[in-house]
Amino acid sequence: MQKHTKIYMDYFGYHLSDFLPCEICGCQAVDLHHIEARGMGGSNQRDVIENLMALCRGHHIFYGDKKQYKDMLKELHLKFMQENGK
């Protein structure tokens, strides 16, 4: 399991066999998105729960790595953390 996946799963208390909801629409999440991109080479400094968001493939393609949506994604993720986190 990748480090960022473990961080996300541990924070929300998920197990590998659990349903992970997309934080935008509630459908099955298949991607963990770094809201602030890790950049080339994959910086571990971005592997913090505040920067990791579960998304379905459609929302990851539509919103991922587009500057104009970062603030919206951060706001939605913080709300999701408050409602579902530890």
PDB file of N, CA, C and O in Angstrom:
ATOM      1  N   MET A   1       0.854  -1.182   0.000  1.00  0.00           N
ATOM      2  CA  MET A   1       0.000   0.000   0.000  1.00  0.00           C
ATOM      3  C   MET A   1       0.896   1.240   0.000  1.00  0.00           C
ATOM      4  O   MET A   1       1.869   1.318   0.751  1.00  0.00           O
ATOM      5  N   GLN A   2       0.557   2.194  -0.843  1.00  0.00           N
ATOM      6  CA  GLN A   2       1.333   3.422  -0.924  1.00  0.00           C
ATOM      7  C   GLN A   2       1.104   4.257   0.342  1.00  0.00           C
ATOM      8  O   GLN A   2       0.060   4.165   0.988  1.00  0.00           O
ATOM      9  N   LYS A   3       2.104   5.066   0.675  1.00  0.00           N
ATOM     10  CA  LYS A   3       2.063   5.860   1.901  1.00  0.00           C
ATOM     11  C   LYS A   3       0.812   6.741   1.971  1.00  0.00           C
ATOM     12  O   LYS A   3       0.144   6.785   3.004  1.00  0.00           O
ATOM     13  N   HIS A   4       0.494   7.439   0.886  1.00  0.00           N
ATOM     14  CA  HIS A   4      -0.651   8.348   0.929  1.00  0.00           C
ATOM     15  C   HIS A   4      -1.971   7.583   1.066  1.00  0.00           C
ATOM     16  O   HIS A   4      -2.918   8.090   1.667  1.00  0.00           O
ATOM     17  N   THR A   5      -2.039   6.378   0.520  1.00  0.00           N
ATOM     18  CA  THR A   5      -3.237   5.557   0.663  1.00  0.00           C
ATOM     19  C   THR A   5      -3.411   5.148   2.123  1.00  0.00           C
ATOM     20  O   THR A   5      -4.520   5.202   2.654  1.00  0.00           O
ATOM     21  N   LYS A   6      -2.334   4.742   2.766  1.00  0.00           N
ATOM     22  CA  LYS A   6      -2.387   4.355   4.178  1.00  0.00           C
ATOM     23  C   LYS A   6      -2.806   5.531   5.051  1.00  0.00           C
ATOM     24  O   LYS A   6      -3.613   5.365   5.966  1.00  0.00           O
ATOM     25  N   ILE A   7      -2.274   6.703   4.782  1.00  0.00           N
ATOM     26  CA  ILE A   7      -2.627   7.901   5.548  1.00  0.00           C
ATOM     27  C   ILE A   7      -4.130   8.156   5.457  1.00  0.00           C
ATOM     28  O   ILE A   7      -4.785   8.413   6.467  1.00  0.00           O
ATOM     29  N   TYR A   8      -4.667   8.082   4.248  1.00  0.00           N
ATOM     30  CA  TYR A   8      -6.097   8.342   4.037  1.00  0.00           C
ATOM     31  C   TYR A   8      -6.946   7.276   4.723  1.00  0.00           C
ATOM     32  O   TYR A   8      -7.895   7.603   5.435  1.00  0.00           O
ATOM     33  N   MET A   9      -6.614   6.017   4.515  1.00  0.00           N
ATOM     34  CA  MET A   9      -7.392   4.907   5.078  1.00  0.00           C
ATOM     35  C   MET A   9      -7.375   4.951   6.604  1.00  0.00           C
ATOM     36  O   MET A   9      -8.408   4.752   7.243  1.00  0.00           O
ATOM     37  N   ASP A  10      -6.217   5.209   7.183  1.00  0.00           N
ATOM     38  CA  ASP A  10      -6.101   5.267   8.640  1.00  0.00           C
ATOM     39  C   ASP A  10      -6.905   6.425   9.221  1.00  0.00           C
ATOM     40  O   ASP A  10      -7.576   6.266  10.241  1.00  0.00           O
ATOM     41  N   TYR A  11      -6.841   7.579   8.581  1.00  0.00           N
ATOM     42  CA  TYR A  11      -7.536   8.759   9.111  1.00  0.00           C
ATOM     43  C   TYR A  11      -9.045   8.527   9.190  1.00  0.00           C
ATOM     44  O   TYR A  11      -9.677   8.867  10.190  1.00  0.00           O
ATOM     45  N   PHE A  12      -9.616   7.952   8.141  1.00  0.00           N
ATOM     46  CA  PHE A  12     -11.063   7.746   8.103  1.00  0.00           C
ATOM     47  C   PHE A  12     -11.498   6.386   8.632  1.00  0.00           C
ATOM     48  O   PHE A  12     -12.694   6.100   8.695  1.00  0.00           O
ATOM     49  N   GLY A  13     -10.542   5.545   9.012  1.00  0.00           N
ATOM     50  CA  GLY A  13     -10.862   4.241   9.563  1.00  0.00           C
ATOM     51  C   GLY A  13     -11.348   3.236   8.530  1.00  0.00           C
ATOM     52  O   GLY A  13     -12.102   2.322   8.862  1.00  0.00           O
ATOM     53  N   TYR A  14     -10.927   3.394   7.291  1.00  0.00           N
ATOM     54  CA  TYR A  14     -11.310   2.480   6.224  1.00  0.00           C
ATOM     55  C   TYR A  14     -10.364   1.276   6.178  1.00  0.00           C
ATOM     56  O   TYR A  14      -9.216   1.351   6.618  1.00  0.00           O
ATOM     57  N   HIS A  15     -10.864   0.187   5.645  1.00  0.00           N
ATOM     58  CA  HIS A  15     -10.069  -1.005   5.360  1.00  0.00           C
ATOM     59  C   HIS A  15     -10.077  -1.197   3.850  1.00  0.00           C
ATOM     60  O   HIS A  15     -10.924  -0.636   3.156  1.00  0.00           O
ATOM     61  N   LEU A  16      -9.139  -1.985   3.340  1.00  0.00           N
ATOM     62  CA  LEU A  16      -9.022  -2.179   1.888  1.00  0.00           C
ATOM     63  C   LEU A  16     -10.308  -2.688   1.250  1.00  0.00           C
ATOM     64  O   LEU A  16     -10.581  -2.373   0.092  1.00  0.00           O
ATOM     65  N   SER A  17     -11.092  -3.455   1.968  1.00  0.00           N
ATOM     66  CA  SER A  17     -12.323  -4.020   1.404  1.00  0.00           C
ATOM     67  C   SER A  17     -13.522  -3.079   1.523  1.00  0.00           C
ATOM     68  O   SER A  17     -14.599  -3.398   1.019  1.00  0.00           O
ATOM     69  N   ASP A  18     -13.360  -1.926   2.180  1.00  0.00           N
ATOM     70  CA  ASP A  18     -14.472  -0.996   2.387  1.00  0.00           C
ATOM     71  C   ASP A  18     -14.807  -0.208   1.122  1.00  0.00           C
ATOM     72  O   ASP A  18     -13.961  -0.003   0.251  1.00  0.00           O
ATOM     73  N   PHE A  19     -16.054   0.224   1.049  1.00  0.00           N
ATOM     74  CA  PHE A  19     -16.508   1.160   0.016  1.00  0.00           C
ATOM     75  C   PHE A  19     -15.953   2.528   0.382  1.00  0.00           C
ATOM     76  O   PHE A  19     -16.176   3.006   1.495  1.00  0.00           O
ATOM     77  N   LEU A  20     -15.241   3.158  -0.526  1.00  0.00           N
ATOM     78  CA  LEU A  20     -14.764   4.525  -0.326  1.00  0.00           C
ATOM     79  C   LEU A  20     -15.593   5.445  -1.203  1.00  0.00           C
ATOM     80  O   LEU A  20     -15.592   5.295  -2.425  1.00  0.00           O
ATOM     81  N   PRO A  21     -16.302   6.397  -0.601  1.00  0.00           N
ATOM     82  CA  PRO A  21     -17.111   7.301  -1.404  1.00  0.00           C
ATOM     83  C   PRO A  21     -16.293   8.433  -2.018  1.00  0.00           C
ATOM     84  O   PRO A  21     -15.338   8.932  -1.423  1.00  0.00           O
ATOM     85  N   CYS A  22     -16.691   8.816  -3.210  1.00  0.00           N
ATOM     86  CA  CYS A  22     -16.142  10.028  -3.816  1.00  0.00           C
ATOM     87  C   CYS A  22     -16.585  11.184  -2.925  1.00  0.00           C
ATOM     88  O   CYS A  22     -17.755  11.263  -2.552  1.00  0.00           O
ATOM     89  N   GLU A  23     -15.679  12.064  -2.589  1.00  0.00           N
ATOM     90  CA  GLU A  23     -16.007  13.170  -1.688  1.00  0.00           C
ATOM     91  C   GLU A  23     -16.876  14.231  -2.348  1.00  0.00           C
ATOM     92  O   GLU A  23     -17.339  15.154  -1.677  1.00  0.00           O
ATOM     93  N   ILE A  24     -17.100  14.113  -3.640  1.00  0.00           N
ATOM     94  CA  ILE A  24     -17.958  15.070  -4.340  1.00  0.00           C
ATOM     95  C   ILE A  24     -19.359  14.510  -4.545  1.00  0.00           C
ATOM     96  O   ILE A  24     -20.345  15.186  -4.249  1.00  0.00           O
ATOM     97  N   CYS A  25     -19.460  13.270  -5.052  1.00  0.00           N
ATOM     98  CA  CYS A  25     -20.780  12.745  -5.440  1.00  0.00           C
ATOM     99  C   CYS A  25     -21.237  11.523  -4.642  1.00  0.00           C
ATOM    100  O   CYS A  25     -22.408  11.152  -4.719  1.00  0.00           O
ATOM    101  N   GLY A  26     -20.346  10.893  -3.883  1.00  0.00           N
ATOM    102  CA  GLY A  26     -20.724   9.727  -3.099  1.00  0.00           C
ATOM    103  C   GLY A  26     -20.634   8.397  -3.830  1.00  0.00           C
ATOM    104  O   GLY A  26     -20.837   7.350  -3.216  1.00  0.00           O
ATOM    105  N   CYS A  27     -20.335   8.411  -5.126  1.00  0.00           N
ATOM    106  CA  CYS A  27     -20.144   7.161  -5.875  1.00  0.00           C
ATOM    107  C   CYS A  27     -18.833   6.512  -5.436  1.00  0.00           C
ATOM    108  O   CYS A  27     -18.094   7.088  -4.637  1.00  0.00           O
ATOM    109  N   GLN A  28     -18.546   5.331  -5.947  1.00  0.00           N
ATOM    110  CA  GLN A  28     -17.312   4.619  -5.598  1.00  0.00           C
ATOM    111  C   GLN A  28     -16.084   5.432  -6.006  1.00  0.00           C
ATOM    112  O   GLN A  28     -15.910   5.760  -7.180  1.00  0.00           O
ATOM    113  N   ALA A  29     -15.236   5.754  -5.029  1.00  0.00           N
ATOM    114  CA  ALA A  29     -13.980   6.440  -5.313  1.00  0.00           C
ATOM    115  C   ALA A  29     -12.962   5.409  -5.786  1.00  0.00           C
ATOM    116  O   ALA A  29     -12.852   4.325  -5.212  1.00  0.00           O
ATOM    117  N   VAL A  30     -12.233   5.746  -6.816  1.00  0.00           N
ATOM    118  CA  VAL A  30     -11.200   4.848  -7.333  1.00  0.00           C
ATOM    119  C   VAL A  30      -9.823   5.507  -7.335  1.00  0.00           C
ATOM    120  O   VAL A  30      -8.819   4.844  -7.595  1.00  0.00           O
ATOM    121  N   ASP A  31      -9.770   6.794  -7.049  1.00  0.00           N
ATOM    122  CA  ASP A  31      -8.506   7.525  -7.058  1.00  0.00           C
ATOM    123  C   ASP A  31      -8.370   8.342  -5.774  1.00  0.00           C
ATOM    124  O   ASP A  31      -9.347   8.911  -5.286  1.00  0.00           O
ATOM    125  N   LEU A  32      -7.150   8.397  -5.229  1.00  0.00           N
ATOM    126  CA  LEU A  32      -6.838   9.346  -4.169  1.00  0.00           C
ATOM    127  C   LEU A  32      -6.085  10.493  -4.827  1.00  0.00           C
ATOM    128  O   LEU A  32      -4.979  10.326  -5.341  1.00  0.00           O
ATOM    129  N   HIS A  33      -6.705  11.645  -4.795  1.00  0.00           N
ATOM    130  CA  HIS A  33      -6.178  12.825  -5.479  1.00  0.00           C
ATOM    131  C   HIS A  33      -5.383  13.680  -4.507  1.00  0.00           C
ATOM    132  O   HIS A  33      -5.828  13.935  -3.387  1.00  0.00           O
ATOM    133  N   HIS A  34      -4.197  14.126  -4.939  1.00  0.00           N
ATOM    134  CA  HIS A  34      -3.430  15.119  -4.202  1.00  0.00           C
ATOM    135  C   HIS A  34      -3.934  16.485  -4.676  1.00  0.00           C
ATOM    136  O   HIS A  34      -3.717  16.861  -5.828  1.00  0.00           O
ATOM    137  N   ILE A  35      -4.596  17.215  -3.802  1.00  0.00           N
ATOM    138  CA  ILE A  35      -5.155  18.522  -4.181  1.00  0.00           C
ATOM    139  C   ILE A  35      -4.020  19.431  -4.654  1.00  0.00           C
ATOM    140  O   ILE A  35      -4.120  20.049  -5.714  1.00  0.00           O
ATOM    141  N   GLU A  36      -2.949  19.513  -3.875  1.00  0.00           N
ATOM    142  CA  GLU A  36      -1.728  20.183  -4.314  1.00  0.00           C
ATOM    143  C   GLU A  36      -0.833  19.071  -4.856  1.00  0.00           C
ATOM    144  O   GLU A  36      -0.392  18.203  -4.104  1.00  0.00           O
ATOM    145  N   ALA A  37      -0.573  19.099  -6.129  1.00  0.00           N
ATOM    146  CA  ALA A  37       0.156  18.020  -6.798  1.00  0.00           C
ATOM    147  C   ALA A  37       1.513  17.761  -6.149  1.00  0.00           C
ATOM    148  O   ALA A  37       2.176  18.677  -5.663  1.00  0.00           O
ATOM    149  N   ARG A  38       1.902  16.494  -6.156  1.00  0.00           N
ATOM    150  CA  ARG A  38       3.212  16.117  -5.613  1.00  0.00           C
ATOM    151  C   ARG A  38       4.332  16.567  -6.521  1.00  0.00           C
ATOM    152  O   ARG A  38       5.468  16.703  -6.066  1.00  0.00           O
ATOM    153  N   GLY A  39       4.056  16.801  -7.773  1.00  0.00           N
ATOM    154  CA  GLY A  39       5.078  17.238  -8.715  1.00  0.00           C
ATOM    155  C   GLY A  39       5.865  16.073  -9.275  1.00  0.00           C
ATOM    156  O   GLY A  39       5.658  14.925  -8.883  1.00  0.00           O
ATOM    157  N   MET A  40       6.740  16.364 -10.164  1.00  0.00           N
ATOM    158  CA  MET A  40       7.576  15.336 -10.785  1.00  0.00           C
ATOM    159  C   MET A  40       8.460  14.689  -9.717  1.00  0.00           C
ATOM    160  O   MET A  40       9.110  15.382  -8.933  1.00  0.00           O
ATOM    161  N   GLY A  41       8.476  13.384  -9.696  1.00  0.00           N
ATOM    162  CA  GLY A  41       9.288  12.674  -8.721  1.00  0.00           C
ATOM    163  C   GLY A  41       8.532  12.313  -7.466  1.00  0.00           C
ATOM    164  O   GLY A  41       9.011  11.483  -6.693  1.00  0.00           O
ATOM    165  N   GLY A  42       7.376  12.895  -7.227  1.00  0.00           N
ATOM    166  CA  GLY A  42       6.530  12.506  -6.111  1.00  0.00           C
ATOM    167  C   GLY A  42       7.025  12.931  -4.751  1.00  0.00           C
ATOM    168  O   GLY A  42       7.583  12.113  -4.020  1.00  0.00           O
ATOM    169  N   SER A  43       6.840  14.175  -4.391  1.00  0.00           N
ATOM    170  CA  SER A  43       7.244  14.675  -3.080  1.00  0.00           C
ATOM    171  C   SER A  43       6.362  14.102  -1.985  1.00  0.00           C
ATOM    172  O   SER A  43       5.137  14.160  -2.084  1.00  0.00           O
ATOM    173  N   ASN A  44       6.966  13.550  -0.948  1.00  0.00           N
ATOM    174  CA  ASN A  44       6.214  13.024   0.190  1.00  0.00           C
ATOM    175  C   ASN A  44       5.679  14.126   1.086  1.00  0.00           C
ATOM    176  O   ASN A  44       4.857  13.856   1.960  1.00  0.00           O
ATOM    177  N   GLN A  45       6.125  15.367   0.892  1.00  0.00           N
ATOM    178  CA  GLN A  45       5.655  16.475   1.717  1.00  0.00           C
ATOM    179  C   GLN A  45       4.183  16.775   1.472  1.00  0.00           C
ATOM    180  O   GLN A  45       3.556  17.461   2.279  1.00  0.00           O
ATOM    181  N   ARG A  46       3.628  16.284   0.393  1.00  0.00           N
ATOM    182  CA  ARG A  46       2.218  16.510   0.068  1.00  0.00           C
ATOM    183  C   ARG A  46       1.336  15.361   0.553  1.00  0.00           C
ATOM    184  O   ARG A  46       0.116  15.401   0.397  1.00  0.00           O
ATOM    185  N   ASP A  47       1.966  14.324   1.147  1.00  0.00           N
ATOM    186  CA  ASP A  47       1.221  13.163   1.624  1.00  0.00           C
ATOM    187  C   ASP A  47       0.697  13.408   3.038  1.00  0.00           C
ATOM    188  O   ASP A  47       1.103  12.737   3.986  1.00  0.00           O
ATOM    189  N   VAL A  48      -0.211  14.377   3.167  1.00  0.00           N
ATOM    190  CA  VAL A  48      -0.870  14.684   4.441  1.00  0.00           C
ATOM    191  C   VAL A  48      -2.370  14.633   4.203  1.00  0.00           C
ATOM    192  O   VAL A  48      -2.837  14.908   3.098  1.00  0.00           O
ATOM    193  N   ILE A  49      -3.119  14.285   5.228  1.00  0.00           N
ATOM    194  CA  ILE A  49      -4.554  14.073   5.060  1.00  0.00           C
ATOM    195  C   ILE A  49      -5.268  15.303   4.493  1.00  0.00           C
ATOM    196  O   ILE A  49      -6.230  15.164   3.737  1.00  0.00           O
ATOM    197  N   GLU A  50      -4.815  16.482   4.847  1.00  0.00           N
ATOM    198  CA  GLU A  50      -5.456  17.707   4.341  1.00  0.00           C
ATOM    199  C   GLU A  50      -5.295  17.872   2.839  1.00  0.00           C
ATOM    200  O   GLU A  50      -5.993  18.679   2.226  1.00  0.00           O
ATOM    201  N   ASN A  51      -4.379  17.114   2.236  1.00  0.00           N
ATOM    202  CA  ASN A  51      -4.114  17.229   0.801  1.00  0.00           C
ATOM    203  C   ASN A  51      -4.587  16.008   0.012  1.00  0.00           C
ATOM    204  O   ASN A  51      -4.384  15.947  -1.200  1.00  0.00           O
ATOM    205  N   LEU A  52      -5.213  15.040   0.677  1.00  0.00           N
ATOM    206  CA  LEU A  52      -5.624  13.796   0.017  1.00  0.00           C
ATOM    207  C   LEU A  52      -7.136  13.694  -0.024  1.00  0.00           C
ATOM    208  O   LEU A  52      -7.808  13.804   1.002  1.00  0.00           O
ATOM    209  N   MET A  53      -7.659  13.484  -1.213  1.00  0.00           N
ATOM    210  CA  MET A  53      -9.101  13.482  -1.421  1.00  0.00           C
ATOM    211  C   MET A  53      -9.489  12.295  -2.289  1.00  0.00           C
ATOM    212  O   MET A  53      -8.917  12.085  -3.359  1.00  0.00           O
ATOM    213  N   ALA A  54     -10.472  11.514  -1.822  1.00  0.00           N
ATOM    214  CA  ALA A  54     -10.959  10.370  -2.603  1.00  0.00           C
ATOM    215  C   ALA A  54     -11.938  10.871  -3.661  1.00  0.00           C
ATOM    216  O   ALA A  54     -12.869  11.616  -3.353  1.00  0.00           O
ATOM    217  N   LEU A  55     -11.724  10.458  -4.904  1.00  0.00           N
ATOM    218  CA  LEU A  55     -12.580  10.880  -6.006  1.00  0.00           C
ATOM    219  C   LEU A  55     -12.920   9.705  -6.915  1.00  0.00           C
ATOM    220  O   LEU A  55     -12.130   8.774  -7.070  1.00  0.00           O
ATOM    221  N   CYS A  56     -14.105   9.764  -7.511  1.00  0.00           N
ATOM    222  CA  CYS A  56     -14.444   8.812  -8.560  1.00  0.00           C
ATOM    223  C   CYS A  56     -13.624   9.199  -9.797  1.00  0.00           C
ATOM    224  O   CYS A  56     -13.081  10.302  -9.857  1.00  0.00           O
ATOM    225  N   ARG A  57     -13.534   8.327 -10.754  1.00  0.00           N
ATOM    226  CA  ARG A  57     -12.709   8.598 -11.934  1.00  0.00           C
ATOM    227  C   ARG A  57     -13.202   9.835 -12.691  1.00  0.00           C
ATOM    228  O   ARG A  57     -12.392  10.650 -13.134  1.00  0.00           O
ATOM    229  N   GLY A  58     -14.496   9.979 -12.840  1.00  0.00           N
ATOM    230  CA  GLY A  58     -15.026  11.127 -13.576  1.00  0.00           C
ATOM    231  C   GLY A  58     -14.653  12.455 -12.948  1.00  0.00           C
ATOM    232  O   GLY A  58     -14.247  13.383 -13.647  1.00  0.00           O
ATOM    233  N   HIS A  59     -14.787  12.554 -11.622  1.00  0.00           N
ATOM    234  CA  HIS A  59     -14.435  13.808 -10.953  1.00  0.00           C
ATOM    235  C   HIS A  59     -12.925  14.012 -10.904  1.00  0.00           C
ATOM    236  O   HIS A  59     -12.458  15.151 -10.935  1.00  0.00           O
ATOM    237  N   HIS A  60     -12.163  12.940 -10.830  1.00  0.00           N
ATOM    238  CA  HIS A  60     -10.707  13.091 -10.856  1.00  0.00           C
ATOM    239  C   HIS A  60     -10.256  13.647 -12.205  1.00  0.00           C
ATOM    240  O   HIS A  60      -9.389  14.518 -12.266  1.00  0.00           O
ATOM    241  N   ILE A  61     -10.842  13.145 -13.270  1.00  0.00           N
ATOM    242  CA  ILE A  61     -10.503  13.643 -14.606  1.00  0.00           C
ATOM    243  C   ILE A  61     -10.956  15.095 -14.767  1.00  0.00           C
ATOM    244  O   ILE A  61     -10.213  15.924 -15.293  1.00  0.00           O
ATOM    245  N   PHE A  62     -12.183  15.403 -14.311  1.00  0.00           N
ATOM    246  CA  PHE A  62     -12.738  16.735 -14.513  1.00  0.00           C
ATOM    247  C   PHE A  62     -12.054  17.802 -13.652  1.00  0.00           C
ATOM    248  O   PHE A  62     -11.728  18.879 -14.150  1.00  0.00           O
ATOM    249  N   TYR A  63     -11.834  17.508 -12.351  1.00  0.00           N
ATOM    250  CA  TYR A  63     -11.317  18.515 -11.415  1.00  0.00           C
ATOM    251  C   TYR A  63      -9.824  18.416 -11.130  1.00  0.00           C
ATOM    252  O   TYR A  63      -9.201  19.410 -10.760  1.00  0.00           O
ATOM    253  N   GLY A  64      -9.246  17.234 -11.298  1.00  0.00           N
ATOM    254  CA  GLY A  64      -7.873  17.009 -10.864  1.00  0.00           C
ATOM    255  C   GLY A  64      -6.851  17.865 -11.571  1.00  0.00           C
ATOM    256  O   GLY A  64      -6.888  18.024 -12.791  1.00  0.00           O
ATOM    257  N   ASP A  65      -5.932  18.418 -10.788  1.00  0.00           N
ATOM    258  CA  ASP A  65      -4.789  19.181 -11.283  1.00  0.00           C
ATOM    259  C   ASP A  65      -5.163  20.379 -12.151  1.00  0.00           C
ATOM    260  O   ASP A  65      -4.428  20.750 -13.067  1.00  0.00           O
ATOM    261  N   LYS A  66      -6.303  20.972 -11.856  1.00  0.00           N
ATOM    262  CA  LYS A  66      -6.716  22.196 -12.541  1.00  0.00           C
ATOM    263  C   LYS A  66      -6.799  23.301 -11.496  1.00  0.00           C
ATOM    264  O   LYS A  66      -7.597  23.230 -10.561  1.00  0.00           O
ATOM    265  N   LYS A  67      -5.971  24.315 -11.665  1.00  0.00           N
ATOM    266  CA  LYS A  67      -5.831  25.374 -10.660  1.00  0.00           C
ATOM    267  C   LYS A  67      -7.149  26.035 -10.283  1.00  0.00           C
ATOM    268  O   LYS A  67      -7.355  26.397  -9.125  1.00  0.00           O
ATOM    269  N   GLN A  68      -8.031  26.191 -11.242  1.00  0.00           N
ATOM    270  CA  GLN A  68      -9.270  26.911 -10.969  1.00  0.00           C
ATOM    271  C   GLN A  68     -10.193  26.163 -10.001  1.00  0.00           C
ATOM    272  O   GLN A  68     -11.143  26.752  -9.485  1.00  0.00           O
ATOM    273  N   TYR A  69      -9.930  24.876  -9.748  1.00  0.00           N
ATOM    274  CA  TYR A  69     -10.782  24.090  -8.847  1.00  0.00           C
ATOM    275  C   TYR A  69     -10.130  23.784  -7.502  1.00  0.00           C
ATOM    276  O   TYR A  69     -10.778  23.187  -6.641  1.00  0.00           O
ATOM    277  N   LYS A  70      -8.884  24.168  -7.291  1.00  0.00           N
ATOM    278  CA  LYS A  70      -8.187  23.812  -6.058  1.00  0.00           C
ATOM    279  C   LYS A  70      -8.892  24.322  -4.811  1.00  0.00           C
ATOM    280  O   LYS A  70      -9.061  23.572  -3.849  1.00  0.00           O
ATOM    281  N   ASP A  71      -9.302  25.573  -4.810  1.00  0.00           N
ATOM    282  CA  ASP A  71      -9.959  26.126  -3.623  1.00  0.00           C
ATOM    283  C   ASP A  71     -11.269  25.402  -3.327  1.00  0.00           C
ATOM    284  O   ASP A  71     -11.580  25.122  -2.169  1.00  0.00           O
ATOM    285  N   MET A  72     -12.029  25.102  -4.366  1.00  0.00           N
ATOM    286  CA  MET A  72     -13.279  24.374  -4.186  1.00  0.00           C
ATOM    287  C   MET A  72     -13.009  22.983  -3.616  1.00  0.00           C
ATOM    288  O   MET A  72     -13.702  22.542  -2.699  1.00  0.00           O
ATOM    289  N   LEU A  73     -11.999  22.285  -4.159  1.00  0.00           N
ATOM    290  CA  LEU A  73     -11.673  20.947  -3.678  1.00  0.00           C
ATOM    291  C   LEU A  73     -11.216  20.986  -2.225  1.00  0.00           C
ATOM    292  O   LEU A  73     -11.605  20.125  -1.435  1.00  0.00           O
ATOM    293  N   LYS A  74     -10.397  21.971  -1.859  1.00  0.00           N
ATOM    294  CA  LYS A  74      -9.948  22.104  -0.473  1.00  0.00           C
ATOM    295  C   LYS A  74     -11.137  22.307   0.458  1.00  0.00           C
ATOM    296  O   LYS A  74     -11.207  21.688   1.519  1.00  0.00           O
ATOM    297  N   GLU A  75     -12.063  23.163   0.070  1.00  0.00           N
ATOM    298  CA  GLU A  75     -13.241  23.439   0.890  1.00  0.00           C
ATOM    299  C   GLU A  75     -14.099  22.183   1.064  1.00  0.00           C
ATOM    300  O   GLU A  75     -14.514  21.864   2.178  1.00  0.00           O
ATOM    301  N   LEU A  76     -14.365  21.469  -0.036  1.00  0.00           N
ATOM    302  CA  LEU A  76     -15.158  20.240   0.038  1.00  0.00           C
ATOM    303  C   LEU A  76     -14.459  19.185   0.893  1.00  0.00           C
ATOM    304  O   LEU A  76     -15.106  18.484   1.670  1.00  0.00           O
ATOM    305  N   HIS A  77     -13.140  19.072   0.750  1.00  0.00           N
ATOM    306  CA  HIS A  77     -12.396  18.068   1.504  1.00  0.00           C
ATOM    307  C   HIS A  77     -12.404  18.393   2.999  1.00  0.00           C
ATOM    308  O   HIS A  77     -12.592  17.493   3.817  1.00  0.00           O
ATOM    309  N   LEU A  78     -12.205  19.647   3.366  1.00  0.00           N
ATOM    310  CA  LEU A  78     -12.230  20.014   4.786  1.00  0.00           C
ATOM    311  C   LEU A  78     -13.594  19.731   5.399  1.00  0.00           C
ATOM    312  O   LEU A  78     -13.679  19.273   6.539  1.00  0.00           O
ATOM    313  N   LYS A  79     -14.660  19.999   4.652  1.00  0.00           N
ATOM    314  CA  LYS A  79     -16.011  19.688   5.130  1.00  0.00           C
ATOM    315  C   LYS A  79     -16.174  18.174   5.304  1.00  0.00           C
ATOM    316  O   LYS A  79     -16.734  17.722   6.303  1.00  0.00           O
ATOM    317  N   PHE A  80     -15.687  17.392   4.337  1.00  0.00           N
ATOM    318  CA  PHE A  80     -15.751  15.940   4.420  1.00  0.00           C
ATOM    319  C   PHE A  80     -14.978  15.432   5.635  1.00  0.00           C
ATOM    320  O   PHE A  80     -15.431  14.522   6.329  1.00  0.00           O
ATOM    321  N   MET A  81     -13.812  16.021   5.888  1.00  0.00           N
ATOM    322  CA  MET A  81     -13.008  15.630   7.052  1.00  0.00           C
ATOM    323  C   MET A  81     -13.753  15.914   8.354  1.00  0.00           C
ATOM    324  O   MET A  81     -13.740  15.090   9.268  1.00  0.00           O
ATOM    325  N   GLN A  82     -14.397  17.067   8.442  1.00  0.00           N
ATOM    326  CA  GLN A  82     -15.133  17.423   9.651  1.00  0.00           C
ATOM    327  C   GLN A  82     -16.303  16.492   9.894  1.00  0.00           C
ATOM    328  O   GLN A  82     -16.597  16.148  11.039  1.00  0.00           O
ATOM    329  N   GLU A  83     -16.973  16.081   8.830  1.00  0.00           N
ATOM    330  CA  GLU A  83     -18.165  15.243   8.968  1.00  0.00           C
ATOM    331  C   GLU A  83     -17.841  13.764   9.130  1.00  0.00           C
ATOM    332  O   GLU A  83     -18.625  13.033   9.735  1.00  0.00           O
ATOM    333  N   ASN A  84     -16.705  13.302   8.606  1.00  0.00           N
ATOM    334  CA  ASN A  84     -16.418  11.876   8.562  1.00  0.00           C
ATOM    335  C   ASN A  84     -15.122  11.440   9.222  1.00  0.00           C
ATOM    336  O   ASN A  84     -14.893  10.242   9.391  1.00  0.00           O
ATOM    337  N   GLY A  85     -14.275  12.376   9.596  1.00  0.00           N
ATOM    338  CA  GLY A  85     -12.978  12.022  10.155  1.00  0.00           C
ATOM    339  C   GLY A  85     -13.025  11.753  11.644  1.00  0.00           C
ATOM    340  O   GLY A  85     -14.082  11.769  12.275  1.00  0.00           O
ATOM    341  N   LYS A  86     -11.864  11.511  12.175  1.00  0.00           N
ATOM    342  CA  LYS A  86     -11.705  11.225  13.598  1.00  0.00           C
ATOM    343  C   LYS A  86     -11.872  12.458  14.432  1.00  0.00           C
ATOM    344  O   LYS A  86     -11.769  12.394  15.657  1.00  0.00           O
TER     345      LYS A  86
END
